[in-house]
Amino acid sequence: MNLEAVVPEARAALGAQRPMFLRAALFSAVIGALMLAPSFYMLEVYDRVITSRSVRTLIMLTLLLALAYGVLHLLQWARQGVLRQAAEGFDRELGARIHAVVFRAGLLGTRALAQRGLHDFATVREFVGGTMMAGLMDIPMALLLVGVIFCIDPVLGWFALASAVVQGLLAFFNKQATGAPMAKANALHAQARNFVAASLGRADVARAMGMTEGLRQRWLKTQEELLRLQARASDRAGVFTTLSKHVQLLSGSLMLGLGAWLLLDGNFSGSSGGILMASILAGRALGPLVQVIVGWRQVVDARESFARLEELLSRIPAFKPGLPLPVPHGRLTVENVTARAPGMSAQAKPVLRNIAFELPPGKVLAVVGPSASGKSTLAHLLVGAWPCHAGAVRLDGADVFVWNKQELGPHIGFLAQDVALFPGTIAQNIARLGEIDSEKIKVAAQIAGVHAEIQALPDGYETSIGEDGWILSGGLCQRIGLARALYGAPKLVVLDEPDANLDEAGDMALIQALHTLRAQGTTVIVVTHRMNLLMMADAMLLLVDGEVRSFGSPAEVLNAGRTPPGGAVRPMRAPVAAIHATRPTARA
């Protein structure tokens, strides 16, 4: 794993915020100095005001103290704003890269790594702009205040450090005692939330078959265990929190008592005001120290998240776009492709093996085969959504997987088995969540034969489809997905079971759409078993167990498929089989 190439990329985003961090550190130094204002005010009152009995001096000291407090709080507010700007700058520097990496990781089958990457990025960003970062910046001044206490009296200084250690130990034991039940409670909470979401998605099935009570009882059982674990963690945390507050309050009083004892015993050379000053300084110094000790888990989490971000970025290097390529004409070439579905191990049997064919522009290829023969995998490879383990899929000679998708995307149309509509309006989905072009949207919908159905909806093209199109019928969702695939007159269209949810009218509209695409010179690949779609294709590809069993005209492939039981159909030997404009041919 080459971390050298990614450390500059990951840390440059933080390094670019160096001016913000330096500004925040400067504010922290001034804030720490202003923390001494109450102590100096107290000393001056005892040493000057009481001895001189000057009201004017008291008024001036009080005004200066009020001014110091105002500047202190203003600088604390400004420092938090600067850290927030640093977090926003970090997001601008690395956010787009992380999103691209996470998206590619999801497409490459590492979905868990992708989801964790977004969470890790958010953790680091929130830490940079959070109160814990401000607490860390207060540590140098807090240590300086402890040094001042040592200058007042070493015994008081050691007592202040001992108080910080005791509170740190209490925070550590609190984390140890509550960590396990809280982790289990969080896991159960996520499990219950996912269970409810899945149940709501199948509420009609559950209600129809009387499963509602079973679902409720299962959820209640999970909730009872969740509440039990939360109660246990809360009880333990309450004990340690009470002890921590007790120690914190007792430390301040004991500091005064210890100073008085030292003074009475003759081991304290200062005045009584020095004892009070030491007590106040101890409270000021211990505050940031205790805050960091108690919240140290946040620091550890941020470091671990940053390390995982480096790992994620190293596993998926930045994409380097090449020279802009011309608009494709639609010539599709599949060169000895072997592939696995994303997430499959390298030792697993490939889903596709040595697939090779060629399709000229403007032709329609039908892909057929039994279940689990690799048809959907081939569809994803043809549009460049999934990578090839060996070989390549080329459009006009260029590899579709490495082709810049922002450049290639408008020329590709893809309708997967899972239509995957996105939250938004129908118009936004057809326009591929890009700029709304009403004329192009209307043309795509008309070719897909869904324009009239959309207009019949209450809000027409502005109808909000909800989560994954749940308010629309399956057939309407599929035809809207088809319109999205046809938006902008793409040069290559791949349709995976486009007739799965269509009625007779939808089938007729689909056939008409294929005729229109052929007339426009669009290359079309359709995965189907409908005879009316098969017979209108220029060529047919038969996949069996991930291999090409037959390739040629529909009549040739269908005749080959009628081989008697036990007979063999010869697979392709040539790496490329061409489809000519006059009549599809195959080489066996």
C-alpha positions as CSV (number, residue, x, y, z in Angstrom):
1,M,0.0,0.0,0.0
2,N,1.6,3.3,-1.1
3,L,0.8,5.8,1.6
4,E,3.5,8.2,0.4
5,A,1.3,9.1,-2.6
6,V,-1.7,9.8,-0.4
7,V,-0.3,11.5,2.7
8,P,0.3,14.8,0.9
9,E,-3.2,14.6,-0.6
10,A,-4.9,13.9,2.7
11,R,-2.8,16.2,4.9
12,A,-2.6,19.0,2.3
13,A,-6.3,19.6,3.0
14,L,-5.4,20.3,6.6
15,G,-2.2,22.0,5.7
16,A,-4.1,24.5,3.6
17,Q,-5.9,25.6,6.8
18,R,-2.7,26.5,8.5
19,P,-3.4,30.2,8.6
20,M,-6.7,29.5,10.3
21,F,-5.0,27.3,12.9
22,L,-2.3,29.9,13.6
23,R,-5.0,32.5,14.0
24,A,-6.9,30.3,16.4
25,A,-3.7,29.5,18.3
26,L,-3.0,33.3,18.7
27,F,-6.5,33.8,20.0
28,S,-6.0,30.9,22.4
29,A,-2.8,32.6,23.8
30,V,-4.6,35.8,24.4
31,I,-7.6,34.0,25.9
32,G,-5.2,32.2,28.3
33,A,-3.6,35.5,29.3
34,L,-7.0,37.0,29.9
35,M,-7.9,34.0,32.1
36,L,-5.5,35.6,34.7
37,A,-7.6,38.7,34.9
38,P,-9.8,37.5,37.8
39,S,-6.7,36.5,39.8
40,F,-5.0,39.9,39.3
41,Y,-8.2,41.6,40.1
42,M,-8.5,39.8,43.4
43,L,-4.9,40.5,44.3
44,E,-5.2,44.2,43.5
45,V,-8.4,44.4,45.5
46,Y,-6.7,42.9,48.5
47,D,-3.4,44.6,48.1
48,R,-4.5,48.1,46.9
49,V,-8.1,48.8,47.4
50,I,-8.5,47.4,50.9
51,T,-5.3,49.0,52.1
52,S,-5.8,52.3,50.4
53,R,-9.6,52.3,50.8
54,S,-9.8,54.0,47.4
55,V,-13.2,53.7,45.7
56,R,-11.8,55.2,42.5
57,T,-9.2,52.4,42.3
58,L,-11.9,49.8,42.8
59,I,-14.1,51.3,40.1
60,M,-11.2,51.4,37.6
61,L,-10.1,47.8,38.4
62,T,-13.7,46.6,38.0
63,L,-14.1,48.4,34.6
64,L,-10.8,46.8,33.5
65,L,-12.0,43.4,34.6
66,A,-15.3,43.9,32.7
67,L,-13.4,44.8,29.6
68,A,-11.1,41.8,30.0
69,Y,-14.1,39.5,30.3
70,G,-15.7,41.1,27.2
71,V,-12.6,40.6,25.1
72,L,-12.2,37.1,26.5
73,H,-15.7,36.0,25.4
74,L,-15.4,37.9,22.1
75,L,-12.1,36.0,21.3
76,Q,-13.6,32.7,22.3
77,W,-16.5,33.3,19.9
78,A,-14.1,34.5,17.2
79,R,-11.8,31.5,17.7
80,Q,-14.7,29.1,17.3
81,G,-15.6,30.9,14.1
82,V,-12.1,30.5,12.8
83,L,-12.1,26.8,13.5
84,R,-15.4,26.5,11.8
85,Q,-13.9,28.2,8.7
86,A,-11.0,25.7,8.9
87,A,-13.5,22.8,8.9
88,E,-15.3,24.3,6.0
89,G,-12.0,24.8,4.1
90,F,-11.1,21.2,4.8
91,D,-14.4,20.2,3.4
92,R,-13.8,22.2,0.3
93,E,-10.3,20.9,-0.2
94,L,-11.1,17.2,0.2
95,G,-14.9,16.9,0.1
96,A,-15.3,16.4,-3.7
97,R,-12.4,13.9,-3.7
98,I,-13.9,11.9,-0.8
99,H,-17.3,11.8,-2.5
100,A,-15.7,10.5,-5.7
101,V,-13.7,7.9,-3.9
102,V,-16.7,6.7,-1.8
103,F,-18.8,6.5,-5.0
104,R,-16.2,4.5,-6.8
105,A,-15.7,2.3,-3.8
106,G,-19.4,1.5,-3.8
107,L,-19.3,0.7,-7.5
108,L,-16.3,-1.6,-6.9
109,G,-18.1,-3.6,-4.3
110,T,-16.5,-2.2,-1.1
111,R,-19.7,-0.6,0.1
112,A,-18.8,-0.9,3.8
113,L,-15.6,0.9,3.1
114,A,-17.5,3.6,1.2
115,Q,-20.0,4.2,4.0
116,R,-17.3,4.3,6.6
117,G,-15.4,6.8,4.5
118,L,-18.2,9.3,4.6
119,H,-18.5,8.9,8.4
120,D,-14.7,9.2,8.9
121,F,-14.6,12.4,6.8
122,A,-17.5,13.9,8.8
123,T,-15.7,12.9,12.1
124,V,-12.5,14.6,11.1
125,R,-14.3,17.7,9.8
126,E,-16.4,18.0,12.9
127,F,-13.4,17.6,15.1
128,V,-11.5,20.4,13.3
129,G,-14.4,22.8,13.9
130,G,-15.5,21.5,17.3
131,T,-14.9,22.5,20.9
132,M,-12.4,19.7,21.5
133,M,-10.0,21.4,19.1
134,A,-10.4,24.6,21.0
135,G,-9.7,22.7,24.3
136,L,-6.5,21.3,22.8
137,M,-5.4,24.8,21.9
138,D,-6.0,25.9,25.5
139,I,-3.6,23.2,26.9
140,P,-0.4,25.2,26.5
141,M,-1.8,28.1,28.5
142,A,-3.3,25.7,31.0
143,L,0.2,24.2,31.6
144,L,1.5,27.7,31.9
145,L,-1.0,28.4,34.6
146,V,0.1,25.2,36.4
147,G,3.6,26.5,36.2
148,V,2.5,29.8,37.8
149,I,0.9,27.7,40.6
150,F,4.3,26.0,41.1
151,C,5.9,29.4,41.3
152,I,3.5,30.3,44.0
153,D,4.2,27.1,45.9
154,P,5.4,23.7,44.6
155,V,3.1,21.8,47.0
156,L,0.0,23.6,45.6
157,G,1.3,22.9,42.1
158,W,1.6,19.1,42.7
159,F,-1.8,19.1,44.3
160,A,-3.3,20.7,41.2
161,L,-1.7,18.1,39.0
162,A,-2.9,15.3,41.3
163,S,-6.4,16.6,41.0
164,A,-6.2,16.5,37.2
165,V,-4.9,13.0,37.3
166,V,-7.7,11.8,39.6
167,Q,-10.4,13.3,37.3
168,G,-8.7,11.8,34.3
169,L,-8.7,8.4,36.0
170,L,-12.4,8.8,36.8
171,A,-13.1,9.7,33.1
172,F,-11.1,6.6,32.0
173,F,-13.0,4.3,34.3
174,N,-16.3,5.8,33.3
175,K,-15.5,5.1,29.6
176,Q,-14.5,1.5,30.5
177,A,-17.6,0.9,32.5
178,T,-20.0,2.3,30.0
179,G,-18.3,1.5,26.7
180,A,-19.5,-2.1,26.3
181,P,-23.2,-1.6,27.1
182,M,-23.3,1.6,25.0
183,A,-21.7,-0.1,22.1
184,K,-24.3,-2.9,22.3
185,A,-27.1,-0.4,22.7
186,N,-26.0,1.6,19.6
187,A,-25.8,-1.6,17.6
188,L,-29.3,-2.6,18.7
189,H,-30.6,0.9,18.0
190,A,-29.2,0.7,14.4
191,Q,-30.7,-2.8,14.1
192,A,-34.1,-1.7,15.3
193,R,-34.0,1.3,13.0
194,N,-33.1,-0.8,9.9
195,F,-35.7,-3.4,10.9
196,V,-38.5,-0.8,11.1
197,A,-37.4,0.7,7.7
198,A,-37.5,-2.7,6.1
199,S,-40.8,-3.5,7.7
200,L,-42.4,-0.3,6.5
201,G,-41.1,-1.0,3.0
202,R,-43.1,-4.3,3.1
203,A,-46.0,-3.2,5.1
204,D,-48.6,-4.3,2.5
205,V,-47.2,-7.9,2.5
206,A,-47.1,-8.0,6.3
207,R,-50.6,-6.7,6.7
208,A,-52.0,-9.0,4.1
209,M,-50.5,-12.2,5.7
210,G,-51.1,-11.2,9.3
211,M,-47.5,-10.6,10.1
212,T,-48.0,-7.2,11.8
213,E,-48.1,-8.6,15.3
214,G,-45.0,-10.7,14.8
215,L,-43.1,-7.7,13.6
216,R,-44.3,-5.7,16.5
217,Q,-43.3,-8.3,19.1
218,R,-39.9,-8.7,17.5
219,W,-39.4,-4.9,17.6
220,L,-40.5,-4.7,21.2
221,K,-38.1,-7.4,22.2
222,T,-35.2,-5.4,20.6
223,Q,-36.4,-2.2,22.3
224,E,-36.5,-3.9,25.7
225,E,-32.9,-5.1,25.4
226,L,-31.9,-1.6,24.1
227,L,-33.5,0.2,27.1
228,R,-31.9,-2.3,29.5
229,L,-28.4,-1.6,28.1
230,Q,-29.0,2.1,28.0
231,A,-30.2,2.1,31.7
232,R,-27.1,0.1,32.7
233,A,-24.8,2.5,31.0
234,S,-26.6,5.6,32.3
235,D,-26.5,4.3,35.9
236,R,-22.7,3.7,35.7
237,A,-22.1,7.0,34.0
238,G,-24.1,8.7,36.7
239,V,-21.9,7.3,39.4
240,F,-18.7,8.4,37.8
241,T,-20.1,11.8,36.8
242,T,-21.1,12.4,40.5
243,L,-17.7,11.4,41.7
244,S,-16.0,13.7,39.1
245,K,-18.1,16.7,40.2
246,H,-17.4,15.9,43.8
247,V,-13.6,15.8,43.2
248,Q,-13.7,19.0,41.1
249,L,-15.6,20.9,43.8
250,L,-13.6,19.4,46.6
251,S,-10.3,20.2,44.9
252,G,-11.0,23.9,44.9
253,S,-11.8,24.0,48.6
254,L,-8.9,21.7,49.5
255,M,-6.5,24.0,47.6
256,L,-7.6,26.8,49.9
257,G,-7.3,24.6,52.9
258,L,-3.9,23.3,51.9
259,G,-2.6,26.9,51.3
260,A,-3.9,28.0,54.7
261,W,-2.2,25.0,56.4
262,L,1.0,25.9,54.6
263,L,0.7,29.5,55.7
264,L,0.0,28.6,59.3
265,D,2.8,26.0,59.3
266,G,5.2,28.7,58.1
267,N,5.9,26.9,54.8
268,F,4.2,29.5,52.6
269,S,6.1,32.6,52.0
270,G,3.3,34.5,50.2
271,S,0.3,36.3,51.4
272,S,-3.3,35.1,51.8
273,G,-4.0,36.6,48.5
274,G,-1.5,34.2,46.9
275,I,-3.5,31.3,48.3
276,L,-6.7,32.6,46.7
277,M,-4.9,33.3,43.4
278,A,-3.5,29.7,43.4
279,S,-7.0,28.3,44.0
280,I,-8.5,30.4,41.1
281,L,-5.6,29.5,38.8
282,A,-6.0,25.8,39.6
283,G,-9.7,26.0,38.5
284,R,-8.7,27.8,35.3
285,A,-5.9,25.4,34.5
286,L,-7.8,22.2,35.4
287,G,-10.8,23.2,33.2
288,P,-9.1,22.6,29.8
289,L,-7.1,19.7,31.1
290,V,-10.2,17.9,32.4
291,Q,-12.1,18.7,29.2
292,V,-9.4,17.1,27.1
293,I,-9.0,14.1,29.4
294,V,-12.8,13.5,29.5
295,G,-13.2,13.9,25.8
296,W,-9.9,12.2,24.8
297,R,-12.0,9.5,23.0
298,Q,-12.9,12.2,20.4
299,V,-9.2,12.8,19.8
300,V,-8.6,9.1,19.3
301,D,-11.7,8.7,17.1
302,A,-10.5,11.7,14.9
303,R,-7.0,10.2,14.5
304,E,-8.4,6.8,13.6
305,S,-10.8,8.3,11.2
306,F,-8.0,10.3,9.5
307,A,-5.9,7.1,9.3
308,R,-8.8,5.3,7.6
309,L,-9.2,8.2,5.2
310,E,-5.6,7.8,4.2
311,E,-6.2,4.1,3.7
312,L,-9.3,4.7,1.6
313,L,-7.5,7.3,-0.6
314,S,-4.5,5.0,-1.1
315,R,-6.7,2.1,-2.2
316,I,-8.5,4.3,-4.8
317,P,-6.1,6.8,-6.3
318,A,-7.3,10.0,-7.8
319,F,-8.7,9.7,-11.3
320,K,-6.6,11.5,-13.8
321,P,-8.7,12.4,-16.8
322,G,-7.1,12.1,-20.2
323,L,-7.5,14.2,-23.2
324,P,-11.1,15.0,-24.2
325,L,-12.4,12.4,-26.6
326,P,-14.7,13.1,-29.5
327,V,-18.4,12.3,-29.4
328,P,-18.8,8.5,-29.9
329,H,-20.6,7.1,-32.9
330,G,-21.6,3.9,-31.1
331,R,-19.3,1.2,-32.3
332,L,-19.1,-1.3,-29.4
333,T,-16.3,-3.8,-29.0
334,V,-16.0,-6.3,-26.3
335,E,-12.5,-7.8,-26.2
336,N,-12.2,-11.1,-24.4
337,V,-13.8,-9.9,-21.2
338,T,-13.6,-11.8,-18.0
339,A,-15.3,-10.3,-15.0
340,R,-16.7,-10.8,-11.5
341,A,-19.4,-8.9,-9.8
342,P,-18.1,-6.2,-7.4
343,G,-17.3,-7.5,-3.9
344,M,-16.5,-11.1,-5.1
345,S,-13.2,-12.5,-3.9
346,A,-10.3,-12.9,-6.4
347,Q,-10.6,-16.7,-5.9
348,A,-14.3,-16.8,-6.8
349,K,-15.3,-18.2,-10.2
350,P,-15.7,-15.3,-12.7
351,V,-19.3,-14.5,-13.7
352,L,-18.2,-13.9,-17.3
353,R,-15.4,-15.6,-19.1
354,N,-13.8,-14.7,-22.4
355,I,-16.7,-12.7,-23.8
356,A,-16.0,-11.2,-27.3
357,F,-18.1,-9.6,-29.9
358,E,-18.5,-6.4,-31.9
359,L,-21.5,-4.3,-32.7
360,P,-21.5,-1.5,-35.3
361,P,-23.4,1.8,-34.7
362,G,-27.2,1.7,-35.0
363,K,-27.7,-2.0,-34.4
364,V,-29.8,-3.8,-31.8
365,L,-28.3,-6.7,-29.9
366,A,-30.5,-9.0,-27.8
367,V,-28.8,-10.8,-24.9
368,V,-30.5,-13.9,-23.7
369,G,-29.7,-16.8,-21.3
370,P,-30.8,-18.6,-18.2
371,S,-30.8,-17.0,-14.7
372,A,-27.4,-16.4,-13.2
373,S,-25.7,-16.6,-16.6
374,G,-24.1,-13.1,-16.3
375,K,-26.5,-11.0,-18.4
376,S,-26.8,-8.2,-15.8
377,T,-23.1,-8.3,-15.2
378,L,-22.5,-7.8,-18.9
379,A,-24.9,-4.9,-19.0
380,H,-23.0,-3.1,-16.2
381,L,-19.7,-3.8,-18.0
382,L,-21.0,-2.4,-21.3
383,V,-21.8,1.0,-19.7
384,G,-18.5,1.2,-17.7
385,A,-20.2,0.9,-14.3
386,W,-18.2,-2.2,-13.3
387,P,-14.5,-3.0,-14.1
388,C,-13.3,-5.9,-16.2
389,H,-11.0,-8.4,-14.5
390,A,-9.4,-9.1,-17.9
391,G,-10.1,-7.7,-21.4
392,A,-11.9,-4.4,-22.1
393,V,-15.2,-2.9,-23.3
394,R,-14.6,-0.2,-25.9
395,L,-16.8,2.4,-27.4
396,D,-15.3,3.7,-30.6
397,G,-12.0,2.3,-29.5
398,A,-11.9,3.9,-26.0
399,D,-12.2,1.9,-22.8
400,V,-15.6,2.8,-21.3
401,F,-14.5,2.2,-17.7
402,V,-11.7,4.7,-17.7
403,W,-13.5,7.2,-19.9
404,N,-14.3,10.3,-17.9
405,K,-17.9,9.7,-16.9
406,Q,-18.8,13.4,-16.9
407,E,-17.8,13.4,-20.6
408,L,-19.1,10.0,-21.6
409,G,-22.3,9.9,-19.4
410,P,-24.5,12.1,-21.7
411,H,-23.8,9.7,-24.6
412,I,-24.8,6.6,-22.5
413,G,-28.3,5.4,-21.6
414,F,-28.7,2.7,-19.0
415,L,-31.8,1.0,-17.6
416,A,-30.9,-1.5,-14.9
417,Q,-33.2,-4.2,-13.5
418,D,-33.5,-2.0,-10.4
419,V,-34.7,1.2,-12.0
420,A,-33.2,3.3,-9.2
421,L,-35.2,6.5,-9.4
422,F,-33.9,9.3,-7.1
423,P,-35.8,11.5,-4.7
424,G,-37.1,14.5,-6.7
425,T,-39.5,15.3,-9.5
426,I,-40.1,13.3,-12.6
427,A,-38.5,16.0,-14.7
428,Q,-35.4,16.0,-12.5
429,N,-35.1,12.2,-12.8
430,I,-35.5,12.2,-16.6
431,A,-33.0,15.0,-16.9
432,R,-30.5,12.9,-14.9
433,L,-30.5,15.4,-12.0
434,G,-28.9,18.0,-14.3
435,E,-30.1,21.2,-15.9
436,I,-33.7,21.0,-16.8
437,D,-34.2,21.1,-20.6
438,S,-38.0,20.9,-21.1
439,E,-37.8,20.0,-24.7
440,K,-35.3,17.2,-24.3
441,I,-37.4,15.8,-21.4
442,K,-40.5,15.8,-23.5
443,V,-38.7,14.2,-26.4
444,A,-37.3,11.4,-24.2
445,A,-40.7,10.8,-22.6
446,Q,-42.4,10.7,-26.0
447,I,-39.9,8.1,-27.3
448,A,-40.5,6.0,-24.2
449,G,-44.2,6.3,-24.7
450,V,-44.8,7.8,-21.2
451,H,-45.5,11.4,-22.0
452,A,-49.3,11.0,-21.7
453,E,-49.2,9.1,-18.5
454,I,-46.9,11.8,-16.9
455,Q,-49.2,14.6,-18.0
456,A,-52.2,12.8,-16.5
457,L,-50.5,13.0,-13.0
458,P,-51.7,15.8,-10.7
459,D,-48.5,17.8,-11.1
460,G,-47.3,16.4,-14.4
461,Y,-43.6,16.5,-14.8
462,E,-43.3,18.3,-11.5
463,T,-44.7,15.3,-9.6
464,S,-42.5,14.4,-6.7
465,I,-41.8,10.6,-6.9
466,G,-40.7,10.2,-3.3
467,E,-38.1,7.7,-2.0
468,D,-37.1,5.5,-4.9
469,G,-40.3,6.3,-6.8
470,W,-42.5,4.5,-4.1
471,I,-45.6,6.5,-5.0
472,L,-45.6,5.4,-8.7
473,S,-46.5,2.0,-10.1
474,G,-43.8,-0.4,-11.1
475,G,-44.6,0.0,-14.8
476,L,-44.6,3.8,-14.7
477,C,-41.3,3.8,-12.8
478,Q,-39.7,1.5,-15.4
479,R,-40.9,3.7,-18.3
480,I,-39.6,6.9,-16.6
481,G,-36.3,5.0,-16.2
482,L,-36.4,4.3,-19.9
483,A,-37.1,8.0,-20.6
484,R,-34.0,8.8,-18.5
485,A,-31.9,6.4,-20.4
486,L,-33.1,8.0,-23.7
487,Y,-32.6,11.6,-22.6
488,G,-30.3,13.6,-24.8
489,A,-30.2,11.1,-27.7
490,P,-27.3,8.9,-26.4
491,K,-25.2,6.9,-28.8
492,L,-25.2,3.7,-26.7
493,V,-28.3,2.4,-24.8
494,V,-28.2,-0.7,-22.6
495,L,-31.5,-2.0,-21.3
496,D,-31.6,-4.8,-18.7
497,E,-35.0,-6.5,-18.7
498,P,-36.9,-3.3,-19.7
499,D,-40.2,-5.1,-20.1
500,A,-40.2,-6.7,-16.6
501,N,-43.1,-4.5,-15.3
502,L,-44.8,-3.5,-18.5
503,D,-48.3,-4.3,-19.7
504,E,-49.3,-4.7,-23.4
505,A,-49.3,-1.0,-24.0
506,G,-45.9,-0.6,-22.4
507,D,-44.5,-3.4,-24.5
508,M,-45.8,-1.7,-27.7
509,A,-44.2,1.6,-26.5
510,L,-40.9,-0.2,-25.8
511,I,-40.8,-1.8,-29.3
512,Q,-41.6,1.6,-30.9
513,A,-38.8,3.2,-28.8
514,L,-36.3,0.6,-30.1
515,H,-37.4,1.3,-33.7
516,T,-36.9,5.0,-33.1
517,L,-33.4,4.4,-31.6
518,R,-32.4,2.3,-34.5
519,A,-33.6,5.0,-36.9
520,Q,-31.5,7.5,-35.0
521,G,-28.4,5.4,-35.4
522,T,-28.2,4.5,-31.7
523,T,-26.5,1.2,-30.7
524,V,-28.8,-0.7,-28.4
525,I,-28.2,-3.8,-26.2
526,V,-31.4,-5.2,-24.6
527,V,-31.5,-8.1,-22.1
528,T,-34.8,-9.8,-22.7
529,H,-36.7,-13.0,-23.3
530,R,-39.7,-11.6,-25.1
531,M,-40.0,-13.1,-28.5
532,N,-41.3,-9.8,-30.1
533,L,-38.2,-8.0,-28.9
534,L,-35.9,-10.8,-30.0
535,M,-37.2,-11.0,-33.5
536,M,-36.7,-7.3,-34.1
537,A,-33.0,-7.4,-33.0
538,D,-30.2,-7.4,-35.6
539,A,-28.2,-9.9,-33.6
540,M,-28.6,-12.1,-30.6
541,L,-26.1,-13.2,-27.9
542,L,-26.7,-16.4,-25.9
543,L,-25.0,-16.6,-22.5
544,V,-24.8,-19.8,-20.6
545,D,-22.9,-20.1,-17.4
546,G,-20.9,-17.0,-18.1
547,E,-19.8,-18.0,-21.6
548,V,-21.0,-17.2,-25.1
549,R,-22.8,-20.3,-26.5
550,S,-24.1,-18.7,-29.6
551,F,-23.9,-15.3,-31.4
552,G,-25.5,-14.3,-34.7
553,S,-28.8,-13.4,-36.1
554,P,-31.9,-14.2,-34.0
555,A,-32.9,-17.0,-36.3
556,E,-29.5,-18.6,-36.1
557,V,-29.3,-18.4,-32.3
558,L,-32.8,-19.7,-31.8
559,N,-32.2,-22.6,-34.2
560,A,-29.0,-23.4,-32.4
561,G,-30.9,-23.3,-29.0
562,R,-33.1,-26.1,-30.3
563,T,-30.2,-28.6,-30.2
564,P,-31.4,-32.0,-28.9
565,P,-30.6,-32.9,-25.2
566,G,-27.0,-34.0,-25.0
567,G,-26.1,-32.1,-28.1
568,A,-23.4,-29.4,-28.0
569,V,-23.5,-25.9,-29.2
570,R,-20.1,-24.7,-30.3
571,P,-18.9,-21.6,-28.5
572,M,-17.2,-18.7,-30.2
573,R,-13.5,-19.1,-30.9
574,A,-12.7,-15.8,-32.5
575,P,-12.1,-12.9,-30.1
576,V,-14.3,-10.6,-32.2
577,A,-17.4,-11.3,-34.2
578,A,-18.7,-8.5,-36.4
579,I,-22.3,-7.6,-37.2
580,H,-22.4,-6.1,-40.7
581,A,-24.9,-3.6,-41.8
582,T,-26.7,-5.9,-44.2
583,R,-27.1,-9.1,-42.2
584,P,-25.7,-10.2,-38.8
585,T,-23.2,-13.0,-38.9
586,A,-21.4,-15.1,-36.3
587,R,-18.2,-17.0,-36.2
588,A,-18.3,-20.2,-34.3
